[in-house]
Amino acid sequence: MTSNLPSFESEFSFRTRQRDIETIGESDFEFFVVGGGINGSGTASLLAQNGRKVLLVDRNDFASGTSSGSSKLIHGGLRYLANFEFREVKRLLSERNYLLTHTEIVKPLLFDVVVDEYSWKKISLRSGLTIYNLLSGRIKLPRYHRNSGTFPEHVKGYFTYEDSMTDDSLLVISNVVTAHSHGAICLNYVEPLEIWEENGKWHAILKDFISGRTLQISTKFIVNAAGPWVTKIPGIDKAGNLSNLLLSKGIHIVVDSSLFPGKNAVVFRSPIDRRQMFIIPRGEVIHIGTTDTFTSSPDDWKITEEDIEYIISSARSIIPELGRKDIIESFAGIRPLFGSGSDPGKVTRKSSVIMNKNVVSILGGKITDYRLTAQSVARIINKCLPRNKRLTFKGLPTIDYRRNNSDAIIQAVFNECALNEEDILRRRIGARLYTKDGGKSLESHVKEKVKGLLLANKN
Ligand SMILES: Cc1cc2nc3c(=O)[nH]c(=O)nc-3n(C[C@H](O)[C@H](O)[C@H](O)COP(=O)(O)OP(=O)(O)OC[C@H]3O[C@@H](n4cnc5c(N)ncnc54)[C@H](O)[C@@H]3O)c2cc1C
């Protein structure tokens, strides 16, 4: 059963985790990163690739927050053109182009933007898409197709353009594994209970939810990458003015792909309020989303009846027979936005990094620009470092991890530090979000196998 286990040197598992927990007590780090979503993992990776002493913790699994609840698009955001955010779209598109050529986790995807009574006008779409292509560095006119039956009759036609998608959880996990391979200690299921400043250093008491142990560490810098929980980290919740944080919930539903046979993703506007929405093919299933509603709590992950009703009623303009019975799964995320405005759709998605007393807080941003966010963190930290100790960030962080084991469960447990079946089903192999039965048929097999591997390979 365990014949194709990795060698201990390349391992990142419950065993290396236990070793790290046993040895870090009283350790002095240069960087303590709180939050293992895309921003925390990308930043930890950049810092570790600079050879620095880094500790990354997440109180749940890596990628268990908003970074596994996104639309999973790596894009410039066509919609932001309507807000005249040309510079931001260009920045995001250049990052999209970089990721498309530097990692296999980001893949090209064609999108059909429908023209119907709810959409932007055909002429606006043609010019918007032309600008989008130009901002991405391509001189390419968008192609218009008449609707010849792919869409319901009210759709007159559609423009096709190129963008890209990813597996957001895998992108996070790959950054964590890369950080670990460059020497960072990365611990899931570990939470800081207390953080305080003393004698020019930060100190923290950490709780390991797996062993029940508490640990104490010290550090020079803290990176608060807790996403929507950025103002809730004890001891550093008031480090810098984070009062412009706005939280906006977005949900998606997962349905069988046979409901919509088109191969491309679809961009349409909701007949209810003319918000832009997506239908995204993901193999056996399609994802439909999303909503954008303010919430006051980072713990408000509940998917309400209204959310579901809104998505279904909106998507019926493209898939008329769609009903509640078709929903296999649904998932939510909470956008940690940093800006102002009464319409969540108009609040900027730009990332901000704020430094106060050696604590850097990350707010806003997208999965797409996580590398640029990590670079901004490095840039702001460099202001406090002597010239010869400054961080380099050109081209960083890279992703130095590629799956190579034919057994996905062994890979997840021994190379990606999955500790239980939900870590695997939801955030390593994606069965919950990318299969027709929401991973149900795999549940008992994965559970038994993980249990067996953990028991058989205890140190
Ligand atoms: C519906 C929706 C769709 C989106 N679609 C896209 C898209 O298509 N493309 C795109 O580029 N962006 C998209 N985004 C934006 C993107 O998902 C987020 O900006 C990004 O994931 C935020 O990442 P993060 O690392 O800051 O936060 P998170 O992913 O939430 O990470 C924060 C982590 O901190 C941990 N944490 C919290 N409190 C503590 C604590 N006390 N101790 C330790 N750890 C803690 C959490 O467990 C969590 O894992 C979307 C967002 C939403 C909501």
The ligand as an SDF file (V2000), in Angstrom:
LIG
                    3D

 53 58  0  0  0  0  0  0  0  0999 V2000
  -17.1680   34.5010   -5.1780 C   0  0  0  0  0  0  0  0  0  0  0  0
  -15.7690   34.9460   -5.4570 C   0  0  0  0  0  0  0  0  0  0  0  0
  -15.2500   34.7830   -6.7370 C   0  0  0  0  0  0  0  0  0  0  0  0
  -13.9590   35.1870   -7.0120 C   0  0  0  0  0  0  0  0  0  0  0  0
  -13.4570   34.9390   -8.2470 N   0  0  0  0  0  0  0  0  0  0  0  0
  -12.1750   35.2580   -8.5210 C   0  0  0  0  0  0  0  0  0  0  0  0
  -11.6310   34.9060   -9.7790 C   0  0  0  0  0  0  0  0  0  0  0  0
  -12.2870   34.2700  -10.6150 O   0  0  0  0  0  0  0  0  0  0  0  0
  -10.3530   35.2650  -10.0370 N   0  0  0  0  0  0  0  0  0  0  0  0
   -9.5880   35.9270   -9.1180 C   0  0  0  0  0  0  0  0  0  0  0  0
   -8.4500   36.2430   -9.4440 O   0  0  0  0  0  0  0  0  0  0  0  0
  -10.0690   36.2470   -7.8900 N   0  0  0  0  0  0  0  0  0  0  0  0
  -11.3400   35.9150   -7.5700 C   0  0  0  0  0  0  0  0  0  0  0  0
  -11.8590   36.1950   -6.3320 N   0  0  0  0  0  0  0  0  0  0  0  0
  -11.0200   36.8990   -5.3380 C   0  0  0  0  0  0  0  0  0  0  0  0
  -10.0980   35.9380   -4.5850 C   0  0  0  0  0  0  0  0  0  0  0  0
  -10.7100   34.6890   -4.3800 O   0  0  0  0  0  0  0  0  0  0  0  0
   -9.6990   36.5060   -3.2280 C   0  0  0  0  0  0  0  0  0  0  0  0
   -9.2910   37.8350   -3.3460 O   0  0  0  0  0  0  0  0  0  0  0  0
   -8.5370   35.7040   -2.6360 C   0  0  0  0  0  0  0  0  0  0  0  0
   -8.8420   34.3290   -2.6190 O   0  0  0  0  0  0  0  0  0  0  0  0
   -8.2290   36.1640   -1.2120 C   0  0  0  0  0  0  0  0  0  0  0  0
   -7.1850   35.3630   -0.7430 O   0  0  0  0  0  0  0  0  0  0  0  0
   -6.5730   35.5460    0.7040 P   0  0  0  0  0  0  0  0  0  0  0  0
   -5.3790   34.6700    0.7820 O   0  0  0  0  0  0  0  0  0  0  0  0
   -6.3760   36.9820    0.9880 O   0  0  0  0  0  0  0  0  0  0  0  0
   -7.7360   35.0700    1.7020 O   0  0  0  0  0  0  0  0  0  0  0  0
   -8.2120   33.5960    2.0690 P   0  0  0  0  0  0  0  0  0  0  0  0
   -8.1510   32.6630    0.9390 O   0  0  0  0  0  0  0  0  0  0  0  0
   -9.5270   33.7170    2.7500 O   0  0  0  0  0  0  0  0  0  0  0  0
   -7.1120   33.1120    3.1070 O   0  0  0  0  0  0  0  0  0  0  0  0
   -7.0980   33.5180    4.4440 C   0  0  0  0  0  0  0  0  0  0  0  0
   -6.7000   32.3250    5.3010 C   0  0  0  0  0  0  0  0  0  0  0  0
   -6.4830   32.7840    6.6290 O   0  0  0  0  0  0  0  0  0  0  0  0
   -6.8720   31.7590    7.5070 C   0  0  0  0  0  0  0  0  0  0  0  0
   -7.1230   32.3540    8.8160 N   0  0  0  0  0  0  0  0  0  0  0  0
   -8.1490   33.1640    9.1770 C   0  0  0  0  0  0  0  0  0  0  0  0
   -8.0410   33.4920   10.4710 N   0  0  0  0  0  0  0  0  0  0  0  0
   -6.9200   32.8860   10.9290 C   0  0  0  0  0  0  0  0  0  0  0  0
   -6.2740   32.8390   12.2020 C   0  0  0  0  0  0  0  0  0  0  0  0
   -6.7790   33.4680   13.2810 N   0  0  0  0  0  0  0  0  0  0  0  0
   -5.1610   32.1070   12.3260 N   0  0  0  0  0  0  0  0  0  0  0  0
   -4.6410   31.4290   11.2600 C   0  0  0  0  0  0  0  0  0  0  0  0
   -5.2140   31.4460   10.0440 N   0  0  0  0  0  0  0  0  0  0  0  0
   -6.3340   32.1680    9.8800 C   0  0  0  0  0  0  0  0  0  0  0  0
   -8.1220   31.1820    6.8660 C   0  0  0  0  0  0  0  0  0  0  0  0
   -8.3760   29.8660    7.3280 O   0  0  0  0  0  0  0  0  0  0  0  0
   -7.7820   31.2500    5.3830 C   0  0  0  0  0  0  0  0  0  0  0  0
   -7.2770   30.0310    4.8790 O   0  0  0  0  0  0  0  0  0  0  0  0
  -13.1570   35.7900   -6.0090 C   0  0  0  0  0  0  0  0  0  0  0  0
  -13.6690   35.9410   -4.7170 C   0  0  0  0  0  0  0  0  0  0  0  0
  -14.9690   35.5160   -4.4440 C   0  0  0  0  0  0  0  0  0  0  0  0
  -15.4910   35.6280   -3.0510 C   0  0  0  0  0  0  0  0  0  0  0  0
  1  2  1  0
  2  3  1  0
  2 52  2  0
  3  4  2  0
  4  5  1  0
  4 50  1  0
  5  6  2  0
  6  7  1  0
  6 13  1  0
  7  8  2  0
  7  9  1  0
  9 10  1  0
 10 11  2  0
 10 12  1  0
 12 13  2  0
 13 14  1  0
 14 15  1  0
 14 50  1  0
 15 16  1  0
 16 17  1  0
 16 18  1  0
 18 19  1  0
 18 20  1  0
 20 21  1  0
 20 22  1  0
 22 23  1  0
 23 24  1  0
 24 25  2  0
 24 26  1  0
 24 27  1  0
 27 28  1  0
 28 29  2  0
 28 30  1  0
 28 31  1  0
 31 32  1  0
 32 33  1  0
 33 34  1  0
 33 48  1  0
 34 35  1  0
 35 36  1  0
 35 46  1  0
 36 37  1  0
 36 45  1  0
 37 38  2  0
 38 39  1  0
 39 40  1  0
 39 45  2  0
 40 41  1  0
 40 42  2  0
 42 43  1  0
 43 44  2  0
 44 45  1  0
 46 47  1  0
 46 48  1  0
 48 49  1  0
 50 51  2  0
 51 52  1  0
 52 53  1  0
M  END
$$$$
